[in-house]
Amino acid sequence: MATTNSITTTYAGEALPGFVSAALLSSPTIFNGGVTVYPNVKYKQVLKKLDSNQLLADGTCDFTASSTLTQVERILQPKTLQVNMQICKTNYRDTWDALAMGYSAHDVIPATFADYLVGYAAQKVAAENEVNIWQGDEDNSGEFDGFETLLAANASQPTAQEVAGTTLSKTNIVAQVESLVNVIPATVWGKEDLKLYMGTKAVKFYIQAQAALGYLDKFNVGQTDYNFQGIEILHCPGMSDNVIVAARKSDLAFGTGLMSDHNELKVLDMADLDGSQNVRIIARITAGAQFVNGADICTYGITNGSN
């Protein structure tokens, strides 16, 4: 019996968070707990953080105001992005019919072509979102400003916390990571959510360096529980090859309107609309990144033109 290709589907309401979460929140940087996620951002989210100088003073009989309280604000404004993809069913019919009829030995194949397309779209969006989180530039179509772009304009970063960097390798990775760790301010060192964010090549070099030193048995290869001098190393595939960032999770934010009623995914069979064999996948989502306390963030390999 031939597969019926009646697949006009709208994913909205209760089914919505499943797709959007898969498309956005499965990015490794987010999924592995590298950032603070702000959902339901309709337009803008004001990120606030308090800072003060010395609070303690000598005791007296009178009330004497002490300290200066400073409120740091950053604006998180997710950018509207869309998916408009079109494929021709005839190009995939042979392959899909075989899968739908049970020729595959794998039981993870979805039951409908629509499910397959939704899964494919979610994986592609997640991969692109991961790169956007770090290297994105909002001036480019389909991108928002990522952390590398934002930190390159971080006026509050002390120059002492900006390490120029070099091309990373197995032989220099330990020394280069240490050069970044050495400039982490004392007020940040030891904080529970402090992390070292590293791209794929940097993490590979670090594992290779540990293996050369005979420490490989201490690492669960393929997982994310690496650390350097007690600071967790987070693998972020979207980062540039020769960039490392030392920051607190609470200072890195990702915002989206993923629970908004304005997000939906549509899989449209165009046969009944224009007589073609095309299938369109349509989605509209929002996503954006922002840092908060720029004075506490340390960077390696990012040229900051604003500090």
Buried (B, 14 or more C-beta within 10 A) or exposed (E): EEBEBEBBBEBBEEBBBEBBBBBBBBBBBBBBBBBBEBBEBEEEBEBEBEEEEEEEEEEEEEEEEEEEEEEBEBEBBBBEBEBEBEBEBEEBBEEBBEBBEEEEEEEEBBEBBBBBBBBBBBEBBBBBBBBBBBBBEBEEEEBBBBBBBBBBEBEBBBEEBBBEBEEBBBEBBBEBBEBBBEBBBEEBEEBEBBBBBBBBBBBBBBBBBBBEEEEEEEBEEEEBEBEBEEBBBBBBBBBBEBBBBBBBBBBBBBBBBBEBEEBBBBBBBBBEEEEEBBBBBBBBBBBBBBBBBBBBBBBBBBEBEEB
